[in-house]
Amino acid sequence: MTLVPPTSFIGPDDHDGRDLRRVEDPHLLRGDTTYVANLSLPAVAAVHYVTSPYARATITSIDVSEAVAAPGVLAVVTAADLRDAGYGWMPGLPPGLPEATQRFVLAEGEVRFVGEPVVAIVAETETAAADAAEAVWVDYEPATPIVGFEAALAGAETVFDAMDDNVVSNADGGTDTEFDHADYAVTVTDTFHNQRLAPCPIETRVAAAWWTDDGRLVQHASCQGVHPQRAMLAAWYGPVLGITKDDIRVTTADVGGSFGAKARMYPEELLLGHLAKLVGRPVRFAPTRSADMVGLGHSRAHRQEVTISGDADGTIRALEITITADAGAYPIAAPHMSRNAGVMTPGPYDVEHLRWTSRAVLTNTTPIVAYRGAGRPESGAMLDRAVDRFAQACGLDPLDVRAKNLVPGDAMPHTNPNGVFYDSGDFGEALALVADRAGWAELRATQAAERASGSRVRTGIGLSTFIDRTAGVAGTEYGGIELQADGSVRVRTGSSPYGQGHYTTWKQLVADRTGIAPERIEVIHGDTDVVPRGGITGGSRSAQKAGSAVVQATEQLIAEARQRAADLLEASPADVVVDVGRGCFHVAGAPGAATVGWAEVAAAAVGDADDDDAIAFACETDYDTDGPSVPYGAYAAVVRVDVDTGGVTVDRVVSVDDAGTIINPMIVRGQVHGGIGQGLGQALCEEFVYDADGNPLTANFMDYAVPSAAEMPSFESYLTESPSPQNLLGAKGIAESGTIGAVPAIQNAVIDAVADLGVTHIDLPVSAQRVWQAVRDAEATTADGAGAGS
């Protein structure tokens, strides 16, 4: 099949005037910011948690008497103390999950994973609190832990005694037609594992809390959205203390990473207000890296059983999938993410027959939460591996098989068998562009020459063609804009950035429509007292919802300003236009005549008010999209594999991403690069591992391999634009695409490098040890076959 790349795209070095430099970077690079750990608070006390050393055990007794008497200790709290104070279950159990799986803030009666908090200690310093923790005596009666999919599904033991088994959710979907894989010429069945990951933000899940003199609770958090946190605090403290959300203020500032893991408040953070009230002073929780590796939620952790069938010419006819997700000890996000992975099949492919089921199971491990992509990377990796396995069975190049089976551009918009609406785009264009820019034919020739020469260092090339679904997190987003007395603008947004570039993007959206210089536009977020409402920054929803809200409010502001400018120009408002290039208003058709600037409009609105902070006028809105958008992409990875050692070097990653209308290509590329970097980590080295007793074996950065800059390859990022009809800007999300495309592209490339030796699959991560073992196993199989035939 001949593929023709698009004629219009944005290349890695192309600049078209939209690349406004990030305003966030200078202060971050200078260290001119405040994170929670260095927040200046008077007489702040340190909070430390005694956590469970067992994956599963009954708590028979807790003796805190020595800890209470330890130097510097201000308070020691157990679950029994919280019950006595009137506190109940943690609020916010996701709908549809068994009530038996509710979690108490501190372990009550039983511990269910290593790292679960059991006792809270407040002391003058972290050192004093940690020392006192050594004086807490907890008697445990260990029980057999449930670790891994087989143990979870065996049913002999359950994580919660009140449950009959460990399955907490089931879902299914697909087409309504019956089919039999035996009807097709080629059928491949395999099982893939999408390994458990630790999100590893540089800033751990820190938070601080204090009470004001007028009885308000203030919580400063490293989080993805302050308003949902305020709602959770109100639900927890309200019934006991008689306070409402208006009595609570939640703030955030610069956040040292999150990737989805800080979307929801953790028990250790929820308790801080109570601890601050007990000791009568501010408290701060700043866990160590090793504590955060088991306390902050993990993610991925899928087992995927796949059968793919079709014709010998590479046409895919049927796909059947069973997804089992490890939810950890308490179900939070795993049921949703496993269902999301099913709903996103069959990805960008046009497949007639589809069946999928998903289930989430409890284990005695750290609970699973959302992590960059939340189900879509799991689905993408599964589909890309299945297509490569099918191509291999057909004896065809995976590029040709993909091209044959993609939903054609002239069929867009398209609705997949699960009801997901693919709003715009051309998947084949993206595939053609990535193959062209990677030099697919030349790479295949290089590979053939290496194999013919017997080289022990092999080139491998891998592909990924994927879709995402963004702005799927429900709810509106708030945007407000105020014209100040001096003609500057203040933007208030419900979105909460933690690396996405919102300050720059929102400034750019306003400047592009008003002509006001970006440096005269201030962006405010992350304070429930200043921004009236908002959601979380997650699911790549911000540009589509918060960005559209900012634009909608800006258009209202322009309409109001045009009316006032018309009065000054003694013209009809209908005849007055905004001159964006000069940042002023004038009568249509007479740009050289009289003009009115934003400062003049503001001054006229303020009148005689003697207040530099006076607001001339303001507009606000709440915006929701018409539905999620579906960005997509095609990635190619080029690797070198040392057959003798299993060592893998990633030489290149070529990416093509379509994120609808692009506001700032530089920021989009930054998101792509970050996603590819995290995807490379999952593909090659990252994996959180437990032993059979539920003991974590990778709970620090000595054992859990996070890639460094030295492992990063050359990134070649191309962007195409297929505007979405689903929102005001035509935008689609981009933050998660890199984690969807990079993982299977690299995995497929590594397997491709050694496929001629008989290797058909290597599970994630494709580490040197796994590659070496796969090659040895394939060589042994070949040798055995040769011996049997001689």
Secondary structure, DSSP 8 states (H G I E B T S, - for coil): ------S--B-TT---S-----SSHHHHHHT-S--GGG---TT-EEEEEEE-SSSSEEEEEEE-HHHHTSTTEEEEE-HHHHHHTT--S-S---TTS-GGG---SS--SEE-STT-EEEEEEESSHHHHHHHHTT-EEEEEE-----SHHHHHH-SS-SSTTSSSSEEEEEEEE-S----GGGSSEEEEEEEEEEEE----SS-S-EEEEE-TTS-EEEEE-SS-HHHHHHHHHHHHHHHH---GGGEEEE-------TTTTSS--HHHHTHHHHHHHHTS-EEE---HHHHHHHS-BEEEEEEEEEEEE-TTS-EEEEEEEEEEEEESS-SSHHHHHHHHHHTTTTTB--SEEEEEEEEEE-SS--B---TTTTHHHHHHHHHHHHHHHHHHHT--HHHHHHHHB--GGG-SEE-TT--EE-S--HHHHHHHHHHHHTHHHHHHHHHHHHHHT-SEEEEEEEEEEE--BS-S-S-EEEEEEEETTS-EEEEES---SSS-HHHHHHHHHHHHH---GGGEEEE-SBTTTS-----S-TT-IIIIIIHHHHHHHHHHHHHHHHHHHHHHTS-GGGEEEETTTTEEEETT-TTS-EEEHHHHHHHHHTT---TT-EEEEEEEEE--SS-B--EEEEEEEEEEETTT--EEEEEEEEEEE-BS-S-HHHHHHHHHHHHHHHHHHHHT----B-TTS-BS--STTTS----GGG--EEEEEEE----TTSTT-B---TTHHHHHHHHHHHHHHHHHTGGGT-----SS--HHHHHHHHHHHHHHHHHHHHHH-
